[in-house]
Amino acid sequence: RIALVGLRGAGKTTLGQRLAKDLGFAYVELSREIEKFAGCSISEIHNLYGTNAYRRYERRALEEAIQIYPEVVIATPGGLVSDPATFNEVLTHCFTVWLQAKPEDHMSRVAAQGDMRPMAASKEAMDDLKRILEGRAAFYAKADLALDTSAQDLEQTFKLLRMQLRQVLRMAPTPKTAQ
Protein backbone atom coordinates (compact mmCIF):
# COMPACT_ATOMS: atom_id res chain seq x y z
CA ARG A 1 0.00 0.00 0.00
CA ILE A 2 1.26 3.45 -0.92
CA ALA A 3 -0.15 6.60 0.68
CA LEU A 4 0.54 10.03 -0.76
CA VAL A 5 0.54 12.81 1.85
CA GLY A 6 0.94 16.56 1.54
CA LEU A 7 -1.03 19.77 1.24
CA ARG A 8 -3.73 20.35 -1.34
CA GLY A 9 -2.16 21.08 -4.69
CA ALA A 10 0.94 18.95 -4.11
CA GLY A 11 -0.09 16.50 -6.85
CA LYS A 12 -1.54 13.63 -4.81
CA THR A 13 -4.54 13.02 -7.09
CA THR A 14 -2.77 13.56 -10.41
CA LEU A 15 0.29 11.50 -9.53
CA GLY A 16 -1.68 8.96 -7.52
CA GLN A 17 -3.98 8.04 -10.40
CA ARG A 18 -1.06 7.66 -12.80
CA LEU A 19 0.99 5.69 -10.31
CA ALA A 20 -1.85 3.27 -9.52
CA LYS A 21 -2.41 2.63 -13.23
CA ASP A 22 1.32 2.15 -13.83
CA LEU A 23 1.72 -0.30 -10.93
CA GLY A 24 -1.56 -2.11 -11.60
CA PHE A 25 -2.82 -1.12 -8.13
CA ALA A 26 -6.24 0.13 -7.07
CA TYR A 27 -6.56 3.90 -6.56
CA VAL A 28 -8.45 5.45 -3.64
CA GLU A 29 -8.99 9.16 -3.17
CA LEU A 30 -9.78 9.22 0.52
CA SER A 31 -11.78 12.46 0.30
CA ARG A 32 -14.29 10.79 -2.06
CA GLU A 33 -14.58 7.80 0.28
CA ILE A 34 -15.22 10.13 3.23
CA GLU A 35 -18.04 11.79 1.27
CA LYS A 36 -19.54 8.37 0.47
CA PHE A 37 -19.55 7.39 4.14
CA ALA A 38 -21.09 10.69 5.22
CA GLY A 39 -23.52 11.00 2.33
CA CYS A 40 -22.54 14.63 1.81
CA SER A 41 -19.61 16.82 0.75
CA ILE A 42 -16.53 17.49 2.87
CA SER A 43 -17.60 21.09 3.47
CA GLU A 44 -21.07 19.93 4.53
CA ILE A 45 -19.53 17.45 6.97
CA HIS A 46 -17.53 20.28 8.55
CA ASN A 47 -20.47 22.72 8.55
CA LEU A 48 -23.11 20.28 9.80
CA TYR A 49 -21.18 17.96 12.09
CA GLY A 50 -17.82 19.59 12.82
CA THR A 51 -14.19 18.62 12.59
CA ASN A 52 -14.43 15.71 15.04
CA ALA A 53 -17.08 14.00 12.91
CA TYR A 54 -14.99 14.61 9.80
CA ARG A 55 -11.96 13.00 11.47
CA ARG A 56 -14.08 9.93 12.39
CA TYR A 57 -15.23 9.56 8.78
CA GLU A 58 -11.64 10.02 7.61
CA ARG A 59 -10.39 7.28 9.95
CA ARG A 60 -13.20 4.92 8.92
CA ALA A 61 -12.51 5.48 5.20
CA LEU A 62 -8.79 4.88 5.71
CA GLU A 63 -9.34 1.70 7.73
CA GLU A 64 -11.67 0.34 5.06
CA ALA A 65 -9.21 1.11 2.24
CA ILE A 66 -6.43 -0.64 4.17
CA GLN A 67 -8.66 -3.64 4.87
CA ILE A 68 -9.97 -4.03 1.32
CA TYR A 69 -6.88 -3.32 -0.78
CA PRO A 70 -3.54 -5.09 -0.32
CA GLU A 71 -2.16 -3.16 -3.33
CA VAL A 72 -3.42 0.41 -3.50
CA VAL A 73 -2.34 3.99 -3.98
CA ILE A 74 -4.20 6.22 -1.52
CA ALA A 75 -4.37 9.99 -2.01
CA THR A 76 -4.93 11.33 1.50
CA PRO A 77 -6.51 14.64 2.51
CA GLY A 78 -3.91 17.27 3.41
CA GLY A 79 -5.04 17.51 7.02
CA LEU A 80 -4.93 13.78 7.72
CA VAL A 81 -1.70 14.34 9.67
CA SER A 82 -3.67 16.48 12.15
CA ASP A 83 -5.11 13.35 13.77
CA PRO A 84 -2.21 11.39 15.30
CA ALA A 85 -4.09 8.07 15.50
CA THR A 86 -5.17 8.21 11.85
CA PHE A 87 -1.74 9.29 10.66
CA ASN A 88 -0.22 6.43 12.67
CA GLU A 89 -2.50 4.03 10.78
CA VAL A 90 -1.12 5.39 7.52
CA LEU A 91 2.48 5.12 8.71
CA THR A 92 1.92 1.59 10.01
CA HIS A 93 0.10 0.11 7.02
CA CYS A 94 1.43 2.07 4.05
CA PHE A 95 4.64 3.12 2.40
CA THR A 96 4.23 6.89 2.63
CA VAL A 97 5.34 9.55 0.17
CA TRP A 98 5.30 13.23 1.08
CA LEU A 99 4.63 15.24 -2.05
CA GLN A 100 6.10 18.66 -1.42
CA ALA A 101 5.69 21.83 -3.45
CA LYS A 102 6.44 25.52 -3.15
CA PRO A 103 3.56 27.43 -1.52
CA GLU A 104 3.02 29.35 -4.77
CA ASP A 105 2.60 26.06 -6.65
CA HIS A 106 0.12 24.73 -4.08
CA MET A 107 -1.94 27.89 -4.47
CA SER A 108 -1.84 28.05 -8.28
CA ARG A 109 -2.64 24.34 -8.72
CA VAL A 110 -5.66 24.53 -6.42
CA ALA A 111 -6.88 27.65 -8.23
CA ALA A 112 -6.33 25.95 -11.62
CA GLN A 113 -8.66 23.18 -10.45
CA GLY A 114 -11.33 25.86 -10.00
CA ASP A 115 -11.18 25.93 -6.21
CA MET A 116 -11.02 29.56 -5.19
CA ARG A 117 -11.63 28.92 -1.46
CA PRO A 118 -8.03 29.61 -0.45
CA MET A 119 -8.12 33.05 -2.07
CA ALA A 120 -11.73 33.88 -1.22
CA ALA A 121 -11.35 33.28 2.50
CA SER A 122 -8.52 35.69 3.14
CA LYS A 123 -6.31 38.32 1.57
CA GLU A 124 -3.49 36.74 3.54
CA ALA A 125 -4.07 33.35 1.92
CA MET A 126 -0.41 32.82 1.04
CA ASP A 127 0.69 33.59 4.60
CA ASP A 128 -1.99 31.21 5.90
CA LEU A 129 -0.81 28.50 3.52
CA LYS A 130 2.80 28.93 4.63
CA ARG A 131 1.74 28.71 8.30
CA ILE A 132 -0.24 25.51 7.65
CA LEU A 133 2.71 23.99 5.80
CA GLU A 134 5.10 24.94 8.63
CA GLY A 135 2.72 23.46 11.20
CA ARG A 136 2.41 20.17 9.33
CA ALA A 137 5.94 19.80 7.97
CA ALA A 138 7.22 17.82 10.98
CA PHE A 139 4.37 15.34 10.53
CA TYR A 140 4.73 15.07 6.75
CA ALA A 141 8.46 14.54 7.28
CA LYS A 142 7.68 11.18 8.95
CA ALA A 143 6.90 9.82 5.48
CA ASP A 144 9.16 7.11 4.08
CA LEU A 145 10.00 9.20 1.02
CA ALA A 146 9.77 12.88 0.11
CA LEU A 147 9.47 14.21 -3.43
CA ASP A 148 9.47 17.86 -4.49
CA THR A 149 6.81 18.27 -7.18
CA SER A 150 7.91 21.84 -7.88
CA ALA A 151 11.44 20.84 -8.90
CA GLN A 152 10.48 19.53 -12.37
CA ASP A 153 7.49 19.24 -14.68
CA LEU A 154 4.69 16.70 -14.17
CA GLU A 155 6.12 14.08 -16.53
CA GLN A 156 9.57 14.19 -14.94
CA THR A 157 8.02 14.14 -11.46
CA PHE A 158 5.98 11.06 -12.33
CA LYS A 159 9.00 9.24 -13.79
CA LEU A 160 11.06 10.04 -10.70
CA LEU A 161 8.28 8.89 -8.35
CA ARG A 162 7.72 5.70 -10.34
CA MET A 163 11.44 4.90 -10.42
CA GLN A 164 11.91 5.48 -6.69
CA LEU A 165 8.85 3.46 -5.73
CA ARG A 166 9.70 0.56 -8.04
CA GLN A 167 13.14 0.41 -6.39
CA VAL A 168 11.65 0.44 -2.89
CA LEU A 169 8.97 -2.11 -3.80
CA ARG A 170 11.59 -4.20 -5.62
CA MET A 171 9.52 -4.21 -8.76
CA ALA A 172 11.00 -4.59 -12.19
CA PRO A 173 11.65 -1.27 -13.90
CA THR A 174 9.20 -0.39 -16.62
CA PRO A 175 10.23 -1.12 -20.21
CA LYS A 176 11.91 1.77 -22.02
CA THR A 177 8.84 2.20 -24.21
CA ALA A 178 6.65 2.82 -21.13
CA GLN A 179 8.96 5.50 -19.77
N, C-alpha and C positions, 0 to 999 in steps of 0.2 A: 504494500500500500504506500502510495506517495501522497503527501499533503503539501499543497502550496500555501504558504502564509505570506502576509504582507498587507500593506494598506491598499485601499481601493485605487485602481489605476496602475497597479504594479505589473499587471499582465497575467494574473492568475487564471482568468477565464480563457483568454486567447491562447496562452501557452498550454494550459491544462487540457483543453480540448484537442489540440494538435498532438500533445504528448501521449494522451490516452490512445488516440487513433494509431500513432506510430508504434506504441508498445503492444497494442492489441488488448488494452485494459479497458475496463468500464470507466466512465467519467461521471462524477457527481459534483454538481455545484450546490454546496451546502445551503446557500441562501434559498434556492428553489425548493429544497427539501423541507426547510423550516416553514416556508409558506404553505406547503402541502399539509404539513402536520397541523398548522394553526388554522388553515382555511381562510387566510387573509394575507395581505401584503406585509412586508417587514415593517413599514411605517405604521400600518394599522396595529400590528402587534404592540409596538412601542406606545402608540397613542392610547390604545384601548386597555392594554394589560400591564404595560410597564416593562422596564429593562429586565427585572427578575424573571418574568414569564418568558421573555425573549430568550434569555440565557438557558432556561429549561428546555425550550423547543430546540435550541441550538445543540444542546448536549444530547437530546434524544435523537435528533437527526444524525449526528456524528456517530453515536453508538450503533444505530441501525446500519449506516453505511459500512462501518467496520465489521459488523456481524455478517452482513450479506455478501460483501465483496472481498475476496482474498487478494485480487489484483485490481486496483482502482487508483485513479488519480482524483483527488478531492481538492477542489478549489474552496478554501475556507473564507468566511467573512473576515474582514480586517480586524474586527474587535474580538475575535475568538480568544486571543491571548489575554483578554481582560478577566476571564474566568479561569483561575488556576487549575481547578479540577478538570475542566474541559480541555484546556491546553495540555495538561498532563496526559490525557487520553490520546491526544494526537501524537505527542512525543513518544508515548509507550508503544502505540500500535502502527505508527507510520514512519517512513523515512521522510523527513521534513525538509522543504526547500523554502528559504526566505527569498522572495523576489523583492529586490530593492530597486528604488528609482529616485531620481532627484525630485524634490517637492514640486518643482515646476512641471515635470512630466506627469506626476500623479494628477495634478490639477488639470492639465490640458487633456489628458486621456479621458478622465471622467467627464469633462465638458464635451469632448468629441463624441461620447456615447449619448449625449443629450441630457445628461444629468446636471442641472444647474444648481442643485441644492448647496454645494459648497460655496458658490459665489453669492447666491441669493441670501443666505443666512447672515452673512457678515462681510463688511468691507475689509476686515482683517483676516479673511479666509486663509491666505497664505501663512500668516503667523500662526493661526490656529492649527493648520495642517502640520507645520514644523513642530509645534508643541506636542501634538498627538504622536508624531513619529518619534520624537525624543522620548516621550513617555513609554512607548512600546518597544523601542529598539532593544532594550536589554532582554525582553521576552522573545522577540523575533530572533535575536542572536543565539538562542538555544537550539535553533534549527540545525540539522545535520549538514546542510549545505547552504551557502548564500550565493546569489547571482544578481549582479547589477544589470537591470534591464534598460538602463539609460546609456550604458557604455557602448552599445552597438545597435544596429537596426533589428527589427523583429526576426528576420530570417536568420541572421547570425546568432541572435540570442537563443532561438529555438535549437539551432545546431549545437551550440555550446551546452545547453541544458540537456539535450538528448545524449550527447557524447558523455557528459559527466555522469548522468544517471545510468546509462548502459554499463559504464565502468563499475560503478558502485554495485549495481544489481548483477554484475557479471554476465551480462547478456552479450551476445554477439553484436559487433558493430553492424550498422546498416550497410547494405551494398552501396557502392559508389553512386549508382544511378538513383538511389533514394535520397542521397544527401543533396 
